[in-house]
Amino acid sequence: MRMRRPRWPRTRTGQRRLVQAVMAGCVLALLPSAWLYVSTADRLRTTADVPRTEVAVVFGAGLWKHGEPSPYLAHRLDAAATLYRAGRIEVVLVTGDNSREDYDEPDAMRAYLTRHGVPDARIVSDYAGFDTWDSCVRAKKIFGVDRAVLISQGFHIRRAVALCEAAGVDSYGVGVADKHDATWYYGGTREVFAAGKAALDAVFQPDPTFLGRKEPGIARALAGAGD
């Protein structure tokens, strides 16, 4: 059975209505991205001028072979280590995917940070940060984080800040610069579509994939930070 191909309207009225419908669709599609830019305009900083904050949150960004952080994730972790060595943060919450036995982002992130000067006792792992919203909700509800510096790539940091703010975490974002390669362009394009989900998460605030019991890791790490 043949599918009929769509035809361009023959009348000027039909053509005008089609163009208006397409334009309206484009505007609606871009509204979530506009919301992210407006709502986070005063929340982005650099490693040099971000406010001193007890906790930094680093979001997972994939592992390479042998379980090492991907270059993008390594750059996020480098920024966290820089902030720690500069005394601008005291504890790092690493949040990522550990949904299967052979894939463990948080432990890989912890190992990388310890190799770069962050003491193991100052690192707390969230093994159920399956997406940005889950990580933000769990930071607030499970780990008791009320204020944090968020670290991610520039194309993702606005969404992270907006979602953590919606989850109740007073947040500043540090966007890590990376070369504009194919991965960067893919990430930027993906954010246009992810912004729509972010808007829905912020409005409806669904429960994360896994919530579980409260964990004292952040409080213990902060208590030991003055030793």
N, C-alpha and C positions, 0 to 999 in steps of 0.2 A: 504494500500500500504506500503510495507516494505521499510525502509530506509537502504541503503547500508552502512555498517560500513567501515570507512577508513582503508585501508590496508597499511602495511609497505612495502615500495618499495622493489622489489626483487633484483634489480641490485645494485651494489656498487655505481654507478654513481647517481642513484635515491636516495639512502640512504644519500649520501654525500650532495646532493642538498637540501634534506629535513632538514638535520641538519643545514646546512648553513642558510636556510630560517628561521628556529626557532631561531637561534642565532642572526640573523639580526633583527628579530622582538623584541627580548629581549633587544637588544642594543637601538633600537629606543624607546621602552617603557620607558627605564631608562634615556634617554637623558634629559627630562625635570627636573627630580630629580637632575641630575648632574649639570644642569644649576643653580638650586636653591642653591645648596651647594657652587658652585664657586662664584656666583654673590653676595652672602651675607657673605662670609667668614670673612670679616673685619668689619661687622656691628652688631655682636652679643655681648651683654654685660650682666652684672648682675646689680641688684639694687644697688650694692656698687660702681660700677665703670662706670655706664652709664653717658655720658656727661649731664651737666645741660641743660635742654631744657624747653621751656615755656609750651609745650603741650605734654600730654601723650594720646595715643589712646588705649582704652581697647575694644577688640572685644567680642561680645556676645558668650556664649557657653551653652545656654540652661537654662531652669528654671525647678525647681522641683515643687511638689504640693504646693499649697498655694502661688504660684508665687515667691518663694524664688530662688536665684541663685543656680545653680547646684554646687557641690563641685569644679569642674574644673573652673567654672566662678568665684566662691568666691576666689579661689587662685589667679586669675588674678587681681581681685579687691584689694586683700590684698597687692599685689605688688605695685599697683598704690597708695594706701594709704601710704605705706612705703616710696615711693619716694616723696610724697607730704609732709609728716611730716619731712623728711630729707632736704627739701628745694631744691630738685633736679628738681621738676616740679612745675608749678603754676596753671595749668588748666588741667582737665581730660575730654576728649571727650569720652563718652560711646556710642558705636554704636552697634545696634542690630536689632532684628526683632520685629516689632509691626504691622504685617500684618493683625491681627484680634483683635477684641475687648478684648478677654479673654487671650491674650498673649502679654506681654509688657516687653521685656528685658531691654530697656533703663531705664524705671522708677524703675524696680527692682534693677538695678545696681546703680542708683542714691541713692536709699534708703539705700542700703548696705554701700556705701561709706560715706554717712553722719553719719551713725552709727559708722563708724570707723575713724572719725576725719577729714574728708574732708568737708569743708563748702559747702553748697548747691550752693552758688554763684560762686563757682569754678568748677562746673560740668556743662557740656553742653551735651545735648542729641541729638543723630541722630537716628531717628525712622525708617529709611529706609536703614539700613545696612544689607541687606538681604544676602549678601555673602562678602567675603574678598575684591574682586575687587570693588564692589559697595561702601563699606566702605571707601576704599582708594580714589576712585574718588570723592566721596562726601566730604571727609575731605579736599581735595584740592579745588574743584570747588565751593562747597556750603559754607564751613566754613572757607575757606581761610588759611588752614594750609600749611605752606611751610616746616616746620621741626618738627619732632615729635619723641617721644619714643613710640614704639609699644609694647604692652604687651599681651602675649598669652602663650600657652603651648609650650614646646620645639619642639614637632613634627609639630607645625603649624607656628612657628615664622619666619622661613626662607621664607615661601611662603608669609607671610604678608609683610615682609620687601621688597622682590623682587617686589611685586605688588604695594606697595606704592611708591617705587622708580620709577617704570614705570609710575605711575600716577602723578609724579612730586613732591612727598613729600620726602625730605631728611630725611632718617629714620635710627634709631638704634633700635634694637630689644632686649627685655628682655624675655628670655624663662623661664617660671615658671616650676619648677620641681614638678613632681607628682609621686606617687607610680605606678609601672608598673602593673596595673590591667587590666581587660578585656577591659575597655574603652580606656586605654592608647594604648594597642595593636591595637584596632580597629582604633583609630585615626591615628596611625603611618601607618597602612596599607592603610587607606583611602588617606593619603597624596601622596602615590605613584601615584594614579590615578588622584588626584586633581592637581598634578604638570603639567599634560598635559593641563588641562583647563587653569591653570595659565599662561603657555607659550603662549597659544592662546590669552588670555586676554591682555598680555603684548605686543604682536605683533599687534593685530588688534584694541585694545583699544575700545571696544564697550561701548555705553552709559549704565549707570546703569539702573536698573529696574525703578527707580524713581529718577529724578534729581531735578526739581523744582527751586525755587528762592534761591538766596544767603541769608544766615542767619548771623546776626551779633553777635551770641552768644559768639564765641571765642574772638572776639575783645572786647566785653563788659566785659567779665570775666577777660581778661588780664588788661584792663584799671582799673578795681576795685582791682586787685591784689596788687597794691601799696598802697592802702588806709590803 
